[in-house]
């Protein structure tokens, strides 16, 4: 099974291309259709149903597509490398026949297996974010995961990958000072506002749309003591809900979305984060408004992708517009301390990525272990029944217990054979020694429970304390996976 | 010792205050402002002694007049700094005071006797009002330059510092230009370095400077006519003063009536200041005869 990640982010591409991609996967329905179409196109190209699992990470700064593909491709051949095939299919889907354009090709990166896992952990831990250490990305990835589960696109590999990524992000946040320095988009927005206005406490804020980032920025401005906040959204209920969230703050007014431009004459700070595909605030809207404001400065922050405020507006005198890329660049130039912590955090992600790959590699041994276990169990059961006069259930329990005890060490060694005994193929040896059925697909339905058990208790009764910690972690994730699988089934 | 040699004491202290910014690594503001205040106190003492020498008649040599102008400018700078708690004003405006002190040192120091017949209080009023008005517009000019610079940074979104890394102990850079840059950032990131306050201070300068300039010009015209007994002859200084006055009158009108602010207001302030420079040039150096000094 190969893990493939392809996509683009704020480092590899500009906002125009990100906008283009974002528009194609803006809604849940579009994303669902996207995955369905990509799978179908891939099947047509390869002739086999190989994409087993998939997920889409879509934030303001990135659009990444994660796939778990059966088998392994030929890396040396461009035509049989699954990652390149998937990338080209996606590019063709998003940009039409222009997909071979060199600029587009360089914007879309590809990561495979270990690199993909490490990249995903780096992203989840907010080390690849525009603002290193910002907390929003974790929430966004959790949402993506929920959505992928809802579409029934995740399985054993991606379930584990996501949970491991969440664990890794938590480790990074607790073991490093990455989140200690107060630099985030909302912080930057407030600091930029302080460069324009002398006293924020007498300023009025208009929150246009109820996007997550806008919401956080609005809360940050409230903390700074702005005099009033106006909330508007196309769906009024969402605006009401947000107003309810701002429980301790009294000076809030919900206004009708069609009348927000009236507030532009009095609001000093405008936070825009709607899900609209086009400009909500246009150049020609602001020009008369700035005259009506008697040239009083207005600070516009566009946190949405695609952008909702016409960038040309920045050319108008006394109007200051910053979009997500502008703020990101400013923050990047202000982040010396976080960068040092990020280096340490990357080591954690690498460690976790290795851990995940070990687990993933151990999956190759599952069919052999299942067969071996089944064979030993059957022999024991048959032999014990000959000599012990007891109920079948009791004999089965004894057989299971002895099987577990006898096979624990060999199974652990087999699972770790690719890591601990580099080059020494224990699996092949076991197959020959016990004359096991070599067909992976031959694992019977009855044996599926055994397979789950193996995944669940891979390091059963390990005595060393270090390994116990790992066992706890593995048990936690394996249980989660089994729970999810049960739910799905 | 020639009296004007004393001008070097405040001059040296002002220069020293900038040296602090170059060499001092931690907490530069305290040392900087200590030297600035010390220099100002010494400058005040010198101006008091200088004016006392001429019995506060204001019929004083040009060098002392320029020295007085520098002192008024510094007084206004310090008052604005204290009033608006904007530390950066001192750092950016003091070089003009230093320039004024240097000019005063090289300016002629001959006594003026030609206008002794004029009522002394009117002359004092004329000089003090004109110098105060000019100083306020000088400060407005500096503030306008800072405004335009800062606005440009915000519009282009380049070199915008939002986090002060001056406390970053990991920095290995020892001293010199790095300190200077870091210390300037310290001032720029402090309270009050924002467009709204810069514009507001610019407006305050205009509101105070315009009546002072108007009154000063009116008294000046009256004195000129009384001195030369002819209202009809229009001198270049009067034309330039009138143009300067018109620029500031237009600026004030636009601000009050149409709410003009920001970039355009700053540009007009700069234009007005250039006219003041021309007027001063005409008054003292280029055509001294037109001011009645000769």
Interface residues (C-beta under 8 A of the other chain):
Chain A: X181 X183 X187 X188 X191 X192 X194 X195 X196 X197 X198 X199 X294 X295 X296 X297 X314 X317 X318 X320 X322 X326 X329 X330 X331 X333 X334 X335 X336 X337 X340
Chain B: X150 X154 X155 X157 X159 X160 X161 X162 X163 X165 X168 X170 X192 X193 X194 X195 X196 X197 X200 X258 X259 X260 X261 X262 X263 X264
